[in-house]
Amino acid sequence: MKKRTLLYIPLLLLAAFAFSALAVHYSNIFAVQSNASAEFIFPFTYNKQVVSVRPEGEAAGIKIGDRIEAINGRLLTSDEIFQDEFSKLQSGQPVSLTMQRKTADGGIERLETTIQPHRFEKDFNYYSRQIVGFLFVYVLPTFCILLGFWVVFARPRDPLAWVLLFVLLGLSSLGLETYPSDTFVGIYQDVFFSAWALAMLLFGIYFPERWSVDRKLPWLKWIFIVPLAFQIFATLLGLIRTNSGLDVVSFLKPLTDFYNKIVIFVNLSAISIFFAALGHKSGTTKNPDARRRLRLMLYGTAAAMMPSFLIVIYRIFSGAQGSFFEIVPFWVAILALVLMLLFPLTMAYVIVVHRAMDVRVVVRQGLQYAFAKNGVLVLQILLSSLVILTALSFVTGTEANRPQRITFIALGVTGVFVIRLLADKIRIWIDRKFFREAYNAEQILSDLSEQVRTMVETKPLLEMVSTRISESLHVPQIALLLKNSSHFQPAHALGYEIAPTVGLSEDAKIMEKLKRNEPLIVYQDEKDSWINEELDTEERENLQKLNSQLLLPVGAKDELSGIISLSPKKSEEPYTPNDLRLLRSVATQTGLALENSRLTETIAREAVQRERINRELEIAREVQERLFPQELPKVEGLDYFGACRPALGVGGDYYDFLELPEGKFGIAIGDISGKGIGASLMMASLQASLRGQSIHFKDDLASLMKQINSLLYEASTSNRYATFFYSQYDPKTRKLIYVNAGHNPPFLIRKKDDDFEVLKLEEGGAVVGMLPSDFVFYKQGEIELQPGDLLVGFTDGISEAMNPNEEEWGEDAMLEEIKRVTEKPAEEILNYIVERADEFANGANQHDDMTMILIKVRGEK
């Protein structure tokens, strides 16, 4: 069963609970209004039982939950008797009441009291309170419940959507009249109001991304989460006791008594953290769209809650009792209640208009598709609810025995799942009928990311990339712009009636953003979008010609070589975070493929113009100059250097240093079989594979090496392979993990007292590119480096240097020479070893490429 299907079960049950409570709330209000006199008002609100009490009612001893047994000595056996006695009221005439009240032990006690109904005038204050009452009692809970469930139904697998739902359900409980805990609406109020502060806390910390303070101090939030979770637990146990008579909460009395003393402080503190987190993130978040959303949410929710927040604090410290209207001036109470409506309105504005949670699809989709798709969802919910209610009616019927009840429950559950399966089939049919083809976008884009690596022709590459993206995400217009001199111009366009004639200068402001290697989302229909604030008229016009909604940077080695422009999807759905992740991977691999394509084209052009030997030397020199590290990134605590000297000007030796995410450092050295242009091309493929794959596998180097083997095996001839050593160093822990694929084991030289300890890094497996991946396996090694350690990687061109008598220098002789100069900087050690090898060769021709890398760990011994 799909996870999404499972999530709909609790969601539907929760929605049924919330909407049922809302319906009961409406019916109670209508009943109260139908029994209300136009001239008199009681000191309490009554609907089957007392649901709220005014101060004069409290003075008469009346409490919420009391029931009227008799009015003016007349037994109250129906609503008609209550209405009849109400119609007989005279100005200033007292009314005697006999009340029933439940005792703590479950019994009933009676109370005789007299109340004085009084006339009220329909003045400005009366009508103001009526209007605010309508907004607060009807609009606020209804809007909160609808918005909350709409977001969760759109994103059922998003934890933040569920947190938002509980925030809004807690807020909706404030708009309902105060109900006793043994009523349906009272249970709803107690449950969600007790969870409100916790939901506010979590939403503030995690929306739209995790708060930096929580990243640094993750334990801090638990100071509030634990007591707030206890508050919910205690509330649920209290409801069980109230509604079933089962005492399951007495054992917690010492804790609840203590918690009741700090409950207000804990809840107000949690809500304060909500605003503190939004405020801090709105000033520190780098993404301008996220920053704008946070500020809108902060200003709107602060304006909504601050007046009520201050009134509550005033009531706590002043000891005042009663409603807002009895604590503060009338206009202040009215303003506080009206402003509270801004809270759900702000949430709706940020989520829908500013796409905070990718649910604007419900608004932005084409009307036909939106009605069809969401109509199926609504029909599914209604039918499922009908099946559930029907089953419950049979289960609760007095004539049904136990086996029959079990049967009805089973049939109800089966019916819900059958409806779900039918709805899925209908949705697929709708997709096909409109503009979709039920493609698995993730699978298509993942396959595309793998395929483009081996392509070396530019035109087929661009055609494949644009076609597959269009098919998978249903993007009607795609343009691929490549760098031509100092401008980026369309090299391939798909879906345009007339090919767009645009040119984006490499100095344009939009290029500065794309050079950060992050996708750019463009919303041209928004006046306050960044494109209107930061781009000049020409750049905006070019984006309009391209009909761009998403721009993807294409490049290799931190150099921007192209741009992929995507128009809005056919459904007008926004590009989701998962879309962006997949498309970014495709763009990265396209950049590497374009780089390989350009190298191949360069080789072909040079092959026509020069003789074969000169072409090999020149092209290989260009390849190696571009593929070997041009600049050495600074790594904390390391002194390192590397160099390669080909035997004939062209070679297959390879070394590399990589800057990796999270501050880690990649170290690579390899030796391609053979020499010449074939070896240099395989070297280029090895470098592209390593750089393209290293960001995906992180610390799993064994799987990384297996993937590199697969790529090289598919891209090379049977007589080509490479010995290869790759490692990753973490400066924070000094931990080095590595895999040796048949390469000369690097030495780790460690000074111990007056001697040296030499370790060989041999853990790994077979050479890469010779055998299919099914026949090779790799094992990952690990070692912790110490200050003063020296890591030496080399190819056999150095250790097997030969003199005129064809005698080899040897690893032992090389190692002894290294030990003599371990105190020198890495570059000087490398130059010294190459000089000793040349000295041993004594003028003999260099028979193999000579490559060496040295990694020295700084620090005191």
N, C-alpha and C positions, 0 to 999 in steps of 0.2 A: 504494500500500500504506500502511496506517495505521502511524504511528510506534509505536503500542503493539504491533502485530504484529512489527515489526522488532526491538523490544527483547526480545521473548520468545525470539528465536533465541539470542543470547549467554547469556541467562538460563538457558535449558534446557541448553545445553552446560555452563555453569558448575555447574548443579545436578547434572548427570550426573557430572561430575568429582568434586564433593564427596561425593556419596552413594556413588560407587564406591570412593573412598578410605576412607570410613567402613566399607564392607562388607569391603574387604580387611583393614582394621585389625581388625575383629571376627574374621574367619577366622584371622588370625595369632594372636590371643590364644587362641582356642579350640584351635588346634593346639598352642600352647605348653603350655596347661593339660592337654591330653590326653597329652602326653609328660612331664609333670612327675611326679616321685616324691613320695610323701607324706612321705618321711623325709629326703631329701637335696636339697640345693640347689646348683646349679653357680654359679661366680663370673661367669657371663654368661647372657644369655637368647639362645636359639638357635631360629631358624625358617628353615630352608634356608640361613641365614647368621646371623652374630652381629648382633643388633639392639641390644643394650645390654651394657655391661661394668661389673662392680663393681671396686673398687680391687684386690682380690686377683687378679682376672683381668688387670687392666692390669699388675700386677707380673709376671705370667707372660708378658707380651708380646702378649697378645691385644688385637685392635682391632675396632671395629665394621666390618662388611663381610667379615670373614674367614669362610671356609667350611671345614668339617671334612672332610678327605679320609679319615682313618682314626682309629679309636678303639681303643686297646690293640692296635695292629697290625692290626686288622681293617678292611678297606676299607668305607667307609660308602656302600653303593649303594642303600639304602632306609631309610625311617623305621623299619621293623621291626628293622633291625640296631641302630639307635641305641637303640630301646626295650629290645632284648634286652640290650645291654651295660649299660644303665642299671639293669636289674633285678638284675644280678650284683654291684652295688656292695656292698662291705663297709665297716664303720666304720673310718675311718683309712686305707683303701686308696687310693693315688694312681691317677690315670688319665692315661695318656699319649695325647697328641693329635698328629696331623699336620694342620697347617692350610695352606690355600691363601690367598694374598693377591695382589690386583692391584697391579702396580707403576705408577709414574707414566707409563712409556712403553707401557703396555697389556699388559705381559707378566705372567707368573705366577711367584711365588716361594713356597717351602715353608718352614714353620716347625715345628720339633719342640719341644713343650713338655709340661710335666706340671702337672696341677692337682690340688687336694685337695678334692673335694666334702665338705661337712660337714652334719651333721644340724641340724635346726632344731626348736625347740619351739613348739607352737601355744599361746603364752601370750596375755596381754592385748594386747601390742604387735603380735603377729602378726594377731590378729583386727581390731585397729584399722586396721592397714595394709591389710587385705583390704577393709574397708568403704570407707575413703577411696580405695583404688585403684579400687573399683567406681564410686564417684561421679566420680572424676577422669578415669578412663580410658573409662568408658562414658557416664555421664550428661552430663558437661560438653560433650564434642564433639558428641554427638547433639542436645542441647538447643540449643546455639549454632547449629548448621547448620539445624535446623528453624525456629528463630525468625528467623534472618536471611533465609532464602528465603521464609518466609511474608510478611514485611513487603515484600520487593521484589515478590513476585507480586501483592500488594495495591496497591502504588504503584510500578509499573515506570518511570514517568516522573519520579519524584522523585529527584534526585541524592543527597539526604540518606539515602534508603533504601538506595541502593547503598553509600554510605560505611559505614552501619551494618552491612551485610552483610559487608564486608571486616573491620570491627572484630571481628565475631563469628567469622568464619572464621579470623582470626589467633589469637583466643583458643582456638578449638577445636584448633588445631595444638599448643597447649601440653599438651592432655590426651592426645595420642597418644604412644605409646612412641617413643623416638628411632629413626628408620629411616635407613638409608643413602640417599644422594642418587640412587642408581641404581635405587631401587624406586619403585613407584607412589605409595605413601603418603609416602615421603621427598620426592618432587617436590612433593606437596601441602603438606607441612610447610614446605619451604624457600620456596615461592612466597608463601604467605599469612602466614607468620611475618615474612618480610622486608617485607611491606606493612602489618603491624599498626600500627607506630608512626605511619606516615603517615596511616592511616585514623583512628586515635585523635586525632591533631592536627586533622584537618579536621572531624571530628565535634564536637570541643570548640569549635571556632571558629564553626561554622554552626548548631549545634542550640540551641534551636529557631529562633533567628534569629541573624543575624551579630553577632559580638562587636564591641562598640563600639571596643575597642582596635584591632581589625583594620580598622575603618572609618577610623580616624585614621592608622594606620601599616600600610597594606596590604602594603608591601614586607617587613615584618618576618618574616612566615611563610615567605617564600621562602628565608630563611637555613637553614631546616630542610627545606623541601619539596625543594630541589635535591639535597642529599646523600641524603635518604631515597629519592628517585626513582632516584638513581645506585645505591643499595643494591639496589633491585629489579632494575634493569637488569643489574648485575653478577651477581646471583643467577641470573637467567635464562640469561645467557651461560655461567655455571659449570655449570648443569644441562645445557646443550647439549653442553658438553665432556665431562661425566661420562657421559652416556647415548649419545652418538654418536661420541665420540672425536675430534670436530672441534674444534680449538683456536681458539676465537674470542674468547678473553679475555686472552691473553698481552700484547696491546698495552696493556691497561689495568693491568698489574701495578704500575707506579709509583703510580697512583691508588689501586688497591685496597690496596696496602701502607700507604699513608698513611691511607686511610679506616679500615682495621682498627684503627688506633691510637685513633681517636676514635669508633668505631661505637657503643660503649656509651654514651658521653656524649650523642651525637646522639639515640639512641633514647630514653634516659631523659629527656632534655630535652623531646622531643616529647610523651611521655606526661605529663610534668609540666605542660605547657601545656594539655593536655586538662583536668586538674583545676583549673588556675588560671582557665581560661576559664569553666568551669561555676561556680566559686566567685564570680568577679566578676559574672557575669550574674545569679546567684541573688540578689545584693544590689542590683543596679541596674535589673533589668528591671521595667517599670511594670505589666505585665499580671500580676494575682495568680495566675491559673491557670498561666501560664508559669513564674512564680517558684516555685510549689509543685512543679512537675515538675522544675525544675532542682535544687532542694534535695534532693528524693528521689533523683534520679540521682546527685548529688554525694555524699551520705552513703552510699548503697548501694555505688557503685563504689569510693569511697575505702576503705570498710571491707573490700571484697573484695580490693583490690590492695595496700593499704599494707603488711601483714605480708610478703608476698612481695617487694614493692619494697624493703623494708628489708633482707631477707635477701640479695637480690641486691647491694645496695650494700655490705653487710658482706663478702660474698664478694669483691667487687672490691678493696676496700681492705685486707682481711686476707690475700688471696692463697689462701684456703681452696679446696679442690677437692672434687668429688663432689656428690651430691644433697643436697636439703634435710636429709634425715635424718642425713647425715654431717657437716653444717656446724653445725646448731643442735640443741638438745635435742629429743627425740622429740615431746613434746607441742606444741612451738612449730611444728615442721614440719607436724604433723597439723592444727593450727589454721589455718596459712597456706593449706594446700591446700583445706580445707573452706570457708574464707571466700571463696576464689576463685569458688566457685559462686554467690556473691551477685551477681557481675557480670552474667551473663545473666539471672538472676532479677530484678534491679533493672530492667534494660532492658525485660524483658517486662512488669513491673508498671507502669512509667511509660507504655509504649506502649499496652498493652491497657486497663488500668484507668483511667488518667488521660488517655487519648486524645491522646497527644503527637503522633502522626502520622496521625490520622484512619483508623486501621486497625482500630478496635474494631468496625467493621461486621461482621467475621467472627464476633464474639462476640454483638453486639447484634441482628443480623438475626433476623427470625422464623425458626423452625427449618425450616419447610417450604421457604421460599425459600432459606435458607442452604444446606441440603443439596442442593437442586436446582441452584442456581447453582454452588456450589463442587464439586459432584459432576461437573458438566460439565468444569470446569477440571482436576480430577484425572484424569478419563477421557481428556481431551485430552493431558495430559502423558504418561500411561502409553502411549497409542497412538503418540504421536510418538516416545517413547523406544524402543518396540518396533520401529517402522519404521527408526529410525536404527541400532539394534543389528543388525537383520536385514541392512540394507544393508552395514554394516561387516563382518559375517561373510562376506558374498559377496565383498566387495572384498578382504579379507585371505586369502581361500581360495587355496590353491596352484594350483587348476585354472583359475582365472579369468584370462583374458588382459586386456590393457590396454583394448580397446574395451568388453569386458564390464564391467570395473570402472567405467569412465566411465558406462556405462548404469545400473549399480546405484546409483551416487551420484546421478545425475539423478532416477531413480525415487524414491529416498529423500527428496530435497529436495521433489519434487512431492507425495509422500505427506504430508509435514509440512504443506504449505500447504493441501492439500485438507482435512486434518483440522481445520485452523484455520478454514477457511471454514464447514465443517459445524458446528463448535462455536459460531460466531457466530450462525448461523441458529437453532440449538437454544436459545441464550441469549435471543434475541429472542422465541421462542415461549414460553419460561418466563416472561419479563417480562409478556407479554400474559395468560398463563394465571393468574398470580397477581394482583397489584394494580397493575401498571405498564401504561402504554400506549405505551411507547417514544417519549415526547416528547423533543424537543430542548430541554432546560431553558434553555440559554443563549440560543437563538434566541427562545424565547417571552418570557423576561424582558427581553431587549433590545428586542423589539418593544413590549412593554408599557410600558417606560420612555419610548419615543417617543410612544406613543398618549396617555398620561395628561396630557401637557403641555397639550393643546388642549381638554381636557374642563373644562367650567365648572359642571356639575351635580354636587352632592355625592353623592347616592344612587347614580346610575349609575357614578360614579367608584369608590366603595367596593366596589360589586358586581363591577366589572371587575377591580379589583386583587386582591380575595380569590379570585375564581374562577380567574384565570389563574395565580396563585401556587400554588394548590392543584393545578391540572392539571399544571403543569410540574415541581413537586418532590414531588407526591403527599403533600401535607400534608392530613390529614383535617379539622383544626379550625383556623380562623383567625378572629381577632377584631380589629376595628379600633376603637380607642378614641379619641375626640376630646375636646378640652377643652371643658368646660361649666362656666362660672364658675371655681371653684377646684378642680374635680375632673375626672378623665379617666374617661369612661363609654363603654360599648360603643355605637357608632353603627351597626355592622353586624357580624353573626356568621355564620359558615358552618360547618356540620358538627356543631353542638351539638343534642342532643335538646331541651334547654330552654335558651333564651337566657341566658347568664351575667349575673347581677346583681352586678356589682362596681363599685367606685369607688376609684380611686387618687388620693390627694390630690397636688396639685402640690408640696407640701412633703415628700412621702415620700422616703425615702433612695434608692429605686430611681429616682426622677425625677432626683436629682442625678447619678446615673451616666449616665442617658440624655441629659442635657443636654450631655454631652461629645461627642454626635453619633457614638457608636460602638455597634454592635450588642452586645447582651448575651446570652450563652449561659447557659441555666439548666438545671442537672442536679439535679432534685429528688430523685433516688434516691441521691445521695451525701451522707453525713452531714457531710463536711468541706467541702461546697460553700459558696461565698461567701454564698448566700442564707440559709443557716442561721446564719452568723456575723454578718451585717450587717443583715438585715431583721428587723422585728418580726413578731409572730404574725399580725397582720391582713394585712400585705403578703404573707406566705407563703401564707395561706389564699386570697387573691385570685388568686395565681399558680396555685395548685392548681385553683381553679375554672375558670380559663382553660386549664388543662393546658399551660402555656407551657414551651417549650424554647428559644425564641428571641424576643427583644424587639427591635424596630426602631424607632428614633426617627423621627418624621415632623415636619418643620418647615421654616420658611423664615426667612431673616434671623436665624439663631441663636436662634430662638424655637421652643420645643417646642409644637406644635399638636396632636399626636396620637401614637398608639402602634400598631404592628402586632404582634400576638401570634401566634406560630406554634407549633403543637403538634409533638411528634416526628413524623417522617416515617412513612409506613406500613411501610417496611422497617426502621425504627428506625436507619437510617444517621445518623451525625452530620452536621451542616451543615458542608460543606467551605469552605475559604477562597474558592473560586470562587463558591459559593452566596452567601456573605456579601457578596462584591463586587457581584454582580448585584442582590441584594436591597437593598443599601444605595443603589444607583442608583435602583431603583424607589421606595424610600421618599423619597429626595430629590425626585424628580420628582412624586411624589404630594403632598408638602408644598407644592411650587410650584403644583400644580394646585388643591389645596385653598385656597391663598391667592387664586388667581385666581377660584376658585368663590365664595369669600366676598366678594371685591370685586364680582363680577357680581351676587350676591344683594343686596348693599348697594345697587347701582345700581337694581335692579328695585324694591326696597322704597321707595327715595326717589322713583322715578318715579311711583308711585301717589299719593304724598302731596303732591307739590309741582308747581308749574307747570314746563313744560319748560325754560325758560331758567334758573330758579333751581336746578332739579335738576342741570343740567349743571355749573353753577358750583360747587355744593356738593360733588358727587361727585368732580369733577375735582380740586378742592382737596384732598379726602381722599386721592385716589389719589396726587397728586404729593407730598403731605406724607409719605406712606408709602414712596414709591419713590425720592425723592431721598435722598442720604446724610444720615442723622440725626446721625452722629458721624464725624469724620474720623480714620481710623486713623493712628497715628504711623508715618512712614516715615523711616528713617535718611537724613539728608542732603538732605531735601526740605522746602521751605516751599510749601504749595499751598492753593488755595481755589477754590471754585466757587459760582455762584449763578444762579438763573433767575427772571426776572420776566415772568409771562404778560401778554399784551396785554389780555385780557378776563377775567382770573381763571381761565380754563381755557386750556390750551395743549398743544402737542405737542413742545415742546423737551425734551431729555433729557440729563442728565449723570450720571456715576456714578464712584465710586472703589471699587475692590475689593481686599480682602486675599486674595492668592493663595497657594497652596502654595509652599514653599521661599523665603518671604520676598519674593516678587515683588509688584508693585503694578500693578493695572489702572486705566486712565484711559479714560473714554468720554464722548463728546458726540455728540448727534444732533438732527435736526430732522425731525419728522413732517409730512407734507404735510397742509394744512388746519388747522382749529382745532376747538375744542369737544370733546365727549365722545368722538367717534370717534377723534380724534387722541390723546386721553389714554389710551384703551383700547389703541390700538396701541403707545403709549409703554409701557404696563404689559406688553404682550406682548414688546416688545423687551427690556425690563429682565429679565423672567423668562427669556427665551431666552438672553440673555447670561450671566446668573448660573448658569443651569442647564448651559450648555455650556462655559463657560470652564475648568471643572475637568477636562474630558475632553480638550481639545485642547492644553493647555499652551502650548508655544512655536509651534505651527503656527497662526498667526492667519489665514492665507489660507483654510485649511480651516474654521476657526471661522466666518469671515465667510460662507463659502458655506453652512454649515449654518444660520446665523441667517437668511440670505436665504430658504432653503427653508422654514423654519418660519413666517416672516412672510408669505411668498407664499401658503402654504396657509391661514393664519389670517385674512387680510385681504381686503378687496374690491379690485377691479381698479384703483380710483382712489386707493388708499392705498399709500404708499411712504415711505421715510425716507432722508435722507442721514445717514451715520453714520461716525464716526471712532473707532477703538479701538486702544489701544496698551498694551504691558506694559513696565514699567521694572524692571530688576534693580539694586538698590542696591549689590550687591557689585561689579558690573562697570561700572555707570553706562550699560549698554547699553539703548537704547530700540528695541523693534521695534513696527511699527504697520501698519495697513491703513486706507486712506481710501476709503470707499464713497461717492463723489460729494459729500462734504462740503467746505465752505469749508476750503482747506488751512490748518491751524494754522501759526502763525509760530514759528520757533525763532530767538530774538534772542540774538546772541553778541557781546559787547564785544571789539573789536580795536583796541588802542591808544586813539585818541581818537574812533573811529568805531564803527559797529555793522555786523555782518554778519547779514543776514536770510535764513534758509532756510525754504522752504515744504515741508511734509510732504505730498506729493501722491500717493505710490505707493499703488496700490490697485486700484479697479475701479468698477463701476456701483453705483447706489443699491440698497438692499435692499428686498425686498418687491414689486418691480414685475414682474420677469421670473422664469420658472422657473430652477432651478439649472443646468439643462443649457445655458442661454444666457448665463450670467455666469461670469466668471473673475476671480480676485483675485490680486494680487501683493503680497508682503510687503516692506516697507521696513525699514531698520535704520540707526541712527545712535548714536554714542557721545556722551553729554552731558558737558559740562565744567563745573567750578565757575563759577558766575556766569551760566550759561545760563538763559534764561527762555522757557518754552514757553507759547504763548497759543493757546487754542482758543476759538472763538466761533461764534455763529449769525448769520445775516444780519440779525436784528432790531437788532443793534448797529451793524454796518458800514453798513447801509442806513437808519439813522435819518433821518427827513425833517423839515424845517422847514416853516413855513406856506406857503412858496413852492414846496413839493414838490421841494426840492433834497436830494440824498443827502449824508450826511456822508462816506462812502467809507472804504475800507480804508487808503488812504495817510494820510489825516488821523488815523485811529485809531492807526496805527502810529507816527506822529510823536509823538502824545501819550504812548504807552507808553514810547518811548525816553527821555522826560524824567523818568520816575519809576522806572526799572529798579532803582534801589538800595533802594526801599521794600519792605516786606513784601508778600506776595502779596495779602492781603485789602485792604490800602490801595490797591494798584495797581488792583484790580478796582473798588473803590468810586469811585476817581478817574476811570476810564474811563467808567463809567455816568453820573457827574455831567457829564462833558464832552459825552456823547451827548445828555443831557437839555438841557444848555445850548444845544447846536446846534439841537435841536428847537424850542426857544423856545416851549414851551407847546402845540405840536401834539400831537394824539393819537398814542399809541404804536400803530403799525399792525401790529406783529409781536412775537412773544415775543423777549425779550432774555436770552441765556444766554452765560456766559463761564466758562472755567476757566483758572487760571494755575498753572503748575508752575515753581518756582524752585529751582535747584540751589545748595545752600549750599557754602561753601568759598572759600578764597583764590583769587584769579585768578592 
